[in-house]
Amino acid sequence: MCSFGGPSIPPPPPPPDNSAEEEAARASRKRLRAEQNNETKRLKEEAFENRLQAYTGKTGRSSLLSGPRGGKGFALSDDMMSKRTLGA
């Protein structure tokens, strides 16, 4: 027995079981984060397209193969191109 003579304090009751609500809230937050990430990606892509269009005056992306110098590689002077150096 305790020498202090005070009554023993009962342990606190266990917390209520909210696991279903917590899982639903987690799933909702995860879905919301995914939607926000997709929206952010879309807005960044649109901003990039707008900057590219303003810079080049064209819409869409240009390809290295289908552009005006498509598939030709780097522009080198004729004196740099030979069989030994393979164009570099």
C-alpha positions in Angstrom: 0.0 0.0 0.0 1.1 3.5 -0.6 2.4 5.5 2.3 0.8 8.7 1.0 -2.7 7.4 1.5 -4.2 8.9 -1.6 -6.6 7.0 -3.8 -5.2 5.5 -7.0 -6.1 7.2 -10.2 -7.8 4.9 -12.8 -6.2 4.8 -16.2 -7.8 7.0 -18.9 -10.3 5.4 -21.2 -9.0 4.2 -24.5 -9.4 6.7 -27.4 -12.4 6.1 -29.6 -11.9 4.1 -32.8 -11.9 6.6 -35.6 -9.8 4.5 -38.0 -12.5 4.5 -40.8 -12.8 8.3 -40.6 -9.0 8.7 -40.6 -8.6 6.5 -43.6 -11.3 8.4 -45.5 -9.6 11.7 -44.6 -6.2 10.4 -45.7 -7.6 9.2 -49.0 -9.3 12.5 -49.5 -6.1 14.5 -48.8 -4.1 12.2 -51.1 -6.6 12.7 -53.9 -6.6 16.4 -53.3 -2.8 16.6 -53.4 -2.8 14.5 -56.7 -5.3 16.9 -58.3 -3.3 19.9 -57.2 -0.1 18.4 -58.6 -1.8 17.7 -61.9 -3.2 21.2 -62.0 0.2 22.7 -61.2 1.9 20.6 -64.0 -0.8 21.7 -66.5 -0.3 25.4 -65.6 3.5 25.1 -65.8 3.2 23.5 -69.2 0.8 26.2 -70.4 3.1 28.9 -69.1 6.0 27.2 -70.9 4.0 27.0 -74.2 3.1 30.7 -73.8 6.7 31.7 -73.3 7.8 29.6 -76.2 5.2 31.0 -78.4 6.1 34.6 -77.4 9.8 33.9 -78.0 9.5 32.1 -81.4 6.2 33.5 -82.6 5.0 30.0 -83.4 2.6 27.8 -81.6 3.5 24.3 -80.3 6.8 22.7 -79.9 9.4 22.4 -82.7 11.2 19.1 -83.3 14.9 18.8 -83.9 14.1 16.5 -86.8 11.2 18.3 -88.4 12.4 21.9 -87.9 14.0 24.0 -90.7 17.4 22.3 -90.2 15.9 19.0 -89.2 18.3 16.0 -89.1 21.3 17.9 -90.3 23.1 18.2 -87.0 25.4 21.0 -86.0 26.5 23.6 -88.6 30.2 23.1 -89.2 32.5 24.8 -91.6 33.8 22.8 -94.6 37.4 22.9 -93.4 36.4 21.0 -90.2 34.7 18.2 -92.0 36.8 15.3 -93.2 37.0 11.5 -93.1 39.4 11.5 -90.2 37.5 13.8 -87.9 34.1 12.5 -88.9 32.7 16.0 -89.1 33.8 17.1 -85.7 
